[in-house]
Amino acid sequence: MCGIVGYIGYRDAYPIVLQGLQRLEYRGYDSAGIALYDGKNLKVSKTKGKVEDLKNRLESEISTNGSIGIGHTRWATHGVPNDINSHPHISNSGNLVIIHNGIIENYDPLRKELINRGYTFTSDTDTEVLVNLIEDVKIKEGVKLGKAVQIALNQTIGAYAVAVFDKTKPNEIVVARLGSPLAIGVGENEFFIASDATPFIEYTNNAIYLEDGEMAVVRNHKKLKIRKIKDDSLVDPYIQELQLNLEQIEKGGYDHFMLKEIYEQPDAITDTFRGRMLVDQAIIKMAGIDDNLDKFLNARRIIVVACGTSWHAGLVAEYIFEEFARIPVEVEYASEFRYRNPIVYKDDVVIAISQSGETADTMAAIKLAKEQGAFVFGVCNVVGSSISRETHAGAYTHAGPEIGVASTKAFTTQITILTLIALKLAKHKGKLSNSEFRAYLQELERIPGKVAKALKCNDQAEHVAAQYKDASNALYLGRGYNFPVALEGALKLKEISYIHAEGYPAAEMKHGPIALIDEQMPVVVIATKKGHYEKVVSNVEEIKARSGKIIGIVTEGDEEVRKLADHVIEIPETLEPFTPLLATIPLQLLSYHIAVMLDKNVDQPRNLAKSVTVE
């Protein structure tokens, strides 16, 4: 959510900053801007709309010279999306310029105080308040920019990642973070600043990820200094070698990142269990579990905290953990967890799930669980992310970069990780025999191939999409393991096509939603032969009797549902706990094709952000 890019060095800053903003478009935004300094003039251009709109405007408004520059993509919080509220923001003197992710919660009293001191404001943003607060401190205290930023941030309440520079001292950029990610790319006589490493991956493989409560003064031709914002103590920077390449963050011939990432799922699932699941030896090796096995085996219960798609993966995990390991599981919206005074025991295990590893609500839930003495285990995709650092232990999904805002391979790889954990615990608890355990591992090893086979339904999904692209509503139904898949399928349709859709347990249909069913209502029913097949067939009969349009997701070779449904899409047969990994594939493709046919921005749906770093 929002994106920060900055450069200071010997190169021309403009193409680096502009390309960096394009790389960060996946985060979700509604406006964009760039500030450049050429040694004499501070040049700022910003606009509501996309980075391409900014490029066209900027190149006609200002010269693009300068070896220092900062850029921003904004997701509106304070103030509507417009040119004035877009970042960067400039202080009243015209000397300081800032870009900012996050929210300054006490901006209103700060604003009023600054107005009393003679400051004026042109925007509705908390960010303009912050840059003028920094300027006020700098003037009153007679300090350098870095110290002024530190003092000002100690007066703020909220979350932020900021980059600030002073045109009167244009050899440095001051950056800081609290609750919003910030990476510094370290090159030869140059530095890059960004919300993640994607904007500078072709220039350097060395990055420093600031921790919460840290700031850095990034100086040209000088050693980087990192300090604690609270007490000014020095921090030894840890330079991390990036395991990322340019090819991974490009479309690779696909029309959209979302479609590319749907098709990457066979490899992503393989990469998730690679080196962890040794089928020949019937072993699951996971350092984060092995090192804390007693915590899991003696857990009173497992609490899963997550948001959105990750929450749906947690719901699948609830079935899997309780089925295999016989440990009670509660799945909580992270956004609600911290606000309802939850009961957390010291012998609880809390599993926090997040694709980005930066989700603010999930981070808050982690902190609460740790304060109450629980052991917290993280499942995320981004190496070096906040959740990976804040949790006691964890596991990366190794899904590779997910650029499309609507999550796809994150969902299936999260389920894969959680399945490995559940199977490992079940084996140690004696809930599975050696032969049962080996059979599950063998089938899980076959899942990537079966996902690849499920992807062959693409043309069929496109055909079905053409029939229902103009629907106003849709229902998604599933039972057991596939109830969360119904929720996820409905979410995908809402996210990228803007069609209202709801997911329900199939048995709950008659307790309300059945009133909505008529000849205009498409109903997607996950009706695989495993589990409660006969019950689901009965639900399909009920829909048919009310003239609903039935789209059945069925096991290959199914005949019973085929007789009743208007359309069927087949998936390969597998063991019941693994059906979500296959059943979700046609639902992802169906949503994708409907959105494309409706000419929606598939990779960057309106109002949504990839990494939600505000509450």
Stockholm file with secondary structure:
# STOCKHOLM 1.0

chainA/1-615         MCGIVGYIGYRDAYPIVLQGLQRLEYRGYDSAGIALYDGKNLKVSKTKGKVEDLKNRLESEISTNGSIGIGHTRWATHGVPNDINSHPHISNSGNLVIIHNGIIENYDPLRKELINRGYTFTSDTDTEVLVNLIEDVKIKEGVKLGKAVQIALNQTIGAYAVAVFDKTKPNEIVVARLGSPLAIGVGENEFFIASDATPFIEYTNNAIYLEDGEMAVVRNHKKLKIRKIKDDSLVDPYIQELQLNLEQIEKGGYDHFMLKEIYEQPDAITDTFRGRMLVDQAIIKMAGIDDNLDKFLNARRIIVVACGTSWHAGLVAEYIFEEFARIPVEVEYASEFRYRNPIVYKDDVVIAISQSGETADTMAAIKLAKEQGAFVFGVCNVVGSSISRETHAGAYTHAGPEIGVASTKAFTTQITILTLIALKLAKHKGKLSNSEFRAYLQELERIPGKVAKALKCNDQAEHVAAQYKDASNALYLGRGYNFPVALEGALKLKEISYIHAEGYPAAEMKHGPIALIDEQMPVVVIATKKGHYEKVVSNVEEIKARSGKIIGIVTEGDEEVRKLADHVIEIPETLEPFTPLLATIPLQLLSYHIAVMLDKNVDQPRNLAKSVTVE
#=GR chainA/1-615 SS CCEEEEEESSSCHHHHHHHHHHHGGGGCCSEEEEEEECSSCEEEEEEESCHHHHHHHHHHHSCCCCSEEEEEEECCSSSCSSTTTSSCEECTTSCEEEEEEEEETTHHHHHHHHHHTTCCCSSSCHHHHHHHHHHHHHHHHTCCHHHHHHHHHTTCCEEEEEEEEETTSTTEEEEEEEBSCCEEEECSSCEEEESSSGGGTTTCSEEEECCTTEEEEEETTSCCEEEETTTCCEECCCCEECCCCGGGGSCTTCSSHHHHHHHTHHHHHHHHHTTTEETTTTEECCHHHHTTHHHHHTCSCEEEEECHHHHHHHHHHHHHHHHHTCCCEEEEEHHHHTTSCCCCCTTCEEEEEESSSCCHHHHHHHHHHHHTTCEEEEEESSTTCHHHHHSSEEEECCCCCCCSSSCSHHHHHHHHHHHHHHHHHHHHTTCSCHHHHHHHHHHHHHHHHHHHHHGGGHHHHHHHHHHHTTCSEEEEEECGGGHHHHHHHHHHHHHHHCCEEEEEEGGGGGGTGGGGCSTTCEEEEEECSSSSHHHHHHHHHHHHHTTCEEEEEEETTCCHHHHHCSEEEEECCCCGGGHHHHHHHHHHHHHHHHHHHTTCCSSSCTTCCSSCCCC
#=GC SS_cons         CCEEEEEESSSCHHHHHHHHHHHGGGGCCSEEEEEEECSSCEEEEEEESCHHHHHHHHHHHSCCCCSEEEEEEECCSSSCSSTTTSSCEECTTSCEEEEEEEEETTHHHHHHHHHHTTCCCSSSCHHHHHHHHHHHHHHHHTCCHHHHHHHHHTTCCEEEEEEEEETTSTTEEEEEEEBSCCEEEECSSCEEEESSSGGGTTTCSEEEECCTTEEEEEETTSCCEEEETTTCCEECCCCEECCCCGGGGSCTTCSSHHHHHHHTHHHHHHHHHTTTEETTTTEECCHHHHTTHHHHHTCSCEEEEECHHHHHHHHHHHHHHHHHTCCCEEEEEHHHHTTSCCCCCTTCEEEEEESSSCCHHHHHHHHHHHHTTCEEEEEESSTTCHHHHHSSEEEECCCCCCCSSSCSHHHHHHHHHHHHHHHHHHHHTTCSCHHHHHHHHHHHHHHHHHHHHHGGGHHHHHHHHHHHTTCSEEEEEECGGGHHHHHHHHHHHHHHHCCEEEEEEGGGGGGTGGGGCSTTCEEEEEECSSSSHHHHHHHHHHHHHTTCEEEEEEETTCCHHHHHCSEEEEECCCCGGGHHHHHHHHHHHHHHHHHHHTTCCSSSCTTCCSSCCCC
//
